[in-house]
């Protein structure tokens, strides 16, 4: 699935950033930072989360992260004084603040979109009929950036007008409305699903209505 923002197109699978048909050079760390910010949007990632993602089990100085941020902003032509895409969250970390459009899967492999979706901050993510994997795996329908999330953390199974969420023996568990689940749980509109450090709101129909109902 390709992600489009501004004049840029990013292919997470190929780890390729393109602008006006020209491939842009990104170091592996800058590419991983871009992917992490895009996956977490609109949630801001703490410096600790980014360090764990880019340099797992390795000590590096704060300057190393700043260098990667500078490189990413340079390639995106995103000025540090008034950044449009990579926003600095003072005394916390960074967030991706651009508007992103996602391409659907190729027609031959297309899956039927269900009437359900997940609300991640202000970003609405559709759920598909059948199994929707939540985790850090690259092929997960719901990619999680939190270092507290397992690679295969949980799944939501949609069958027509019903949806069940089930934890997949994750290390830190899955909560629905504040309670850790031990078996598959039927979801209702407005249910809050906690996975890792992320909060997802389960929506039936347009997410805007659920957002309004939640106040």
C-alpha positions as CSV (number, residue, x, y, z in Angstrom):
1,X,0.0,0.0,0.0
2,X,1.5,3.3,-1.1
3,X,1.2,6.5,1.1
4,X,0.9,9.9,-0.6
5,X,1.6,13.2,1.2
6,X,2.2,16.5,-0.6
7,X,4.3,15.7,-3.7
8,X,5.7,12.5,-2.2
9,X,4.8,8.8,-2.4
10,X,6.2,6.4,0.1
11,X,6.1,2.6,-0.4
12,X,6.6,0.9,3.0
13,X,7.2,-2.5,1.5
14,X,9.9,-1.4,-0.9
15,X,11.2,1.3,1.5
16,X,11.1,3.7,-1.3
17,X,10.4,7.5,-1.3
18,X,9.5,9.1,-4.6
19,X,8.8,12.7,-5.7
20,X,7.6,13.6,-9.2
21,X,8.7,10.1,-10.4
22,X,12.2,10.5,-9.0
23,X,13.5,8.1,-6.2
24,X,14.9,10.0,-3.3
25,X,17.8,8.7,-1.2
26,X,17.2,8.0,2.4
27,X,19.5,6.3,4.9
28,X,18.0,3.1,6.5
29,X,17.5,5.0,9.8
30,X,15.8,8.0,8.2
31,X,13.5,5.6,6.2
32,X,12.6,3.7,9.4
33,X,11.9,7.0,11.2
34,X,9.6,8.1,8.4
35,X,7.8,4.7,8.5
36,X,7.4,4.9,12.3
37,X,5.9,8.4,12.1
38,X,3.5,7.5,9.3
39,X,2.4,4.3,11.1
40,X,1.7,6.2,14.4
41,X,0.1,9.3,12.9
42,X,-1.5,11.4,14.2
43,X,0.0,10.2,17.6
44,X,3.3,11.7,18.5
45,X,6.1,9.2,19.2
46,X,8.3,9.8,22.3
47,X,12.1,9.9,21.9
48,X,12.3,6.7,23.9
49,X,9.9,4.9,21.5
50,X,11.9,6.1,18.5
51,X,15.2,5.1,20.1
52,X,13.8,1.6,20.7
53,X,12.6,1.4,17.1
54,X,15.8,2.7,15.4
55,X,18.4,1.4,17.8
56,X,17.0,-1.6,19.7
57,X,19.1,-2.6,22.7
58,X,21.8,-0.1,21.7
59,X,22.8,3.0,23.5
60,X,23.1,6.1,21.3
61,X,23.3,9.8,22.2
62,X,20.4,12.2,21.7
63,X,22.5,13.8,18.9
64,X,22.1,10.6,16.8
65,X,18.3,11.0,16.7
66,X,18.6,14.7,15.9
67,X,20.9,13.9,12.9
68,X,18.3,11.4,11.5
69,X,15.5,14.0,11.9
70,X,17.6,16.6,10.1
71,X,18.3,14.2,7.3
72,X,14.6,13.3,6.9
73,X,13.5,17.0,6.9
74,X,16.2,17.8,4.4
75,X,15.0,15.2,2.0
76,X,11.3,16.2,2.5
77,X,12.3,19.9,2.2
78,X,10.6,20.4,5.5
79,X,12.1,23.4,7.3
80,X,12.9,23.0,11.0
81,X,11.6,26.5,11.9
82,X,8.1,25.9,10.5
83,X,7.9,22.2,9.7
84,X,4.8,21.0,7.8
85,X,5.4,17.3,7.8
86,X,7.7,16.3,10.7
87,X,6.6,18.2,13.8
88,X,8.7,18.6,16.9
89,X,6.7,18.0,20.1
90,X,8.6,20.0,22.7
91,X,10.2,17.9,25.5
92,X,8.6,14.7,24.1
93,X,9.4,13.6,20.6
94,X,8.1,13.9,17.0
95,X,4.9,13.5,15.0
96,X,3.9,13.3,11.4
97,X,1.5,16.2,10.8
98,X,0.9,16.0,7.0
99,X,-2.3,14.8,5.3
100,X,-1.8,11.3,4.0
101,X,-3.8,9.4,1.4
102,X,-3.5,5.6,1.2
103,X,-3.8,3.6,-2.0
104,X,-6.0,0.5,-1.8
105,X,-4.4,-2.9,-2.5
106,X,-4.2,-3.8,-6.2
107,X,-7.5,-4.9,-7.8
108,X,-6.5,-8.6,-8.0
109,X,-5.8,-8.8,-4.3
110,X,-8.5,-6.4,-3.1
111,X,-10.4,-7.3,0.0
112,X,-14.0,-6.1,0.7
113,X,-14.1,-3.2,3.1
114,X,-16.5,-3.8,6.0
115,X,-18.9,-1.3,7.5
116,X,-16.5,-1.0,10.5
117,X,-13.4,1.1,11.1
118,X,-11.0,2.1,13.8
119,X,-10.4,5.7,14.8
120,X,-6.7,6.5,15.7
121,X,-6.7,10.1,16.9
122,X,-8.2,11.9,13.9
123,X,-7.2,9.2,11.4
124,X,-9.9,6.7,10.3
125,X,-8.7,3.2,9.3
126,X,-11.1,0.8,7.6
127,X,-11.5,-2.8,8.6
128,X,-11.9,-5.6,6.1
129,X,-14.2,-8.5,6.0
130,X,-12.5,-11.5,7.7
131,X,-9.4,-11.2,9.8
132,X,-7.6,-7.9,10.5
133,X,-4.3,-8.3,12.2
134,X,-3.1,-5.7,14.8
135,X,0.6,-5.7,15.4
136,X,4.1,-4.7,14.3
137,X,4.3,-7.1,11.4
138,X,4.7,-5.5,8.0
139,X,1.7,-7.2,6.6
140,X,-0.7,-6.3,9.5
141,X,-3.9,-4.5,8.5
142,X,-3.4,-2.3,11.5
143,X,0.3,-1.5,11.9
144,X,1.3,-0.6,15.5
145,X,4.4,1.5,16.2
146,X,4.4,1.2,19.9
147,X,7.3,-0.7,21.4
148,X,4.9,-2.3,23.9
149,X,3.0,-4.0,21.0
150,X,3.8,-7.5,19.8
151,X,4.4,-8.3,16.2
152,X,1.2,-10.2,16.2
153,X,-0.7,-8.6,19.0
154,X,-4.4,-9.0,18.4
155,X,-6.9,-9.5,15.7
156,X,-10.4,-8.2,14.8
157,X,-12.5,-10.7,12.9
158,X,-15.4,-9.1,10.9
159,X,-18.3,-11.2,9.7
160,X,-21.1,-9.2,8.2
161,X,-22.7,-7.1,11.0
162,X,-20.6,-8.4,13.8
163,X,-16.9,-8.0,14.9
164,X,-14.9,-9.8,17.5
165,X,-11.5,-8.8,19.0
166,X,-9.1,-11.4,20.3
167,X,-5.7,-11.1,21.9
168,X,-3.0,-13.3,20.3
169,X,-1.1,-14.1,23.4
170,X,0.6,-10.8,23.3
171,X,3.2,-9.9,25.9
172,X,1.4,-6.8,27.3
173,X,-2.2,-7.9,26.5
174,X,-5.2,-6.2,24.9
175,X,-7.8,-4.1,26.8
176,X,-11.4,-3.2,25.8
177,X,-12.8,-0.3,27.7
178,X,-10.1,-0.6,30.3
179,X,-10.4,-4.3,30.9
180,X,-7.9,-6.9,29.8
181,X,-9.5,-9.5,27.6
182,X,-9.0,-13.2,28.1
183,X,-11.0,-14.5,25.1
184,X,-12.8,-13.1,22.0
185,X,-15.0,-10.2,22.8
186,X,-17.8,-8.8,20.6
187,X,-17.3,-5.1,19.8
188,X,-19.8,-2.3,20.0
189,X,-19.6,1.1,18.4
190,X,-17.5,3.4,20.6
191,X,-15.6,0.6,22.4
192,X,-12.0,1.7,23.2
193,X,-9.3,-0.9,22.4
194,X,-5.9,-0.5,24.0
195,X,-2.9,-2.2,22.3
196,X,0.6,-1.3,23.4
197,X,0.5,2.5,23.9
198,X,-2.1,3.0,21.3
199,X,-5.8,3.8,21.8
200,X,-8.2,2.7,19.0
201,X,-11.9,3.5,18.9
202,X,-14.1,0.9,17.2
203,X,-16.6,2.6,14.8
204,X,-19.7,1.3,13.0
205,X,-20.4,3.4,9.9
206,X,-18.9,6.8,9.4
207,X,-16.3,7.5,12.1
208,X,-17.4,11.2,12.2
209,X,-20.6,10.1,14.0
210,X,-18.7,8.1,16.6
211,X,-16.3,11.0,17.1
212,X,-19.3,13.2,17.8
213,X,-20.9,10.7,20.1
214,X,-17.7,10.5,22.2
215,X,-17.7,14.3,22.6
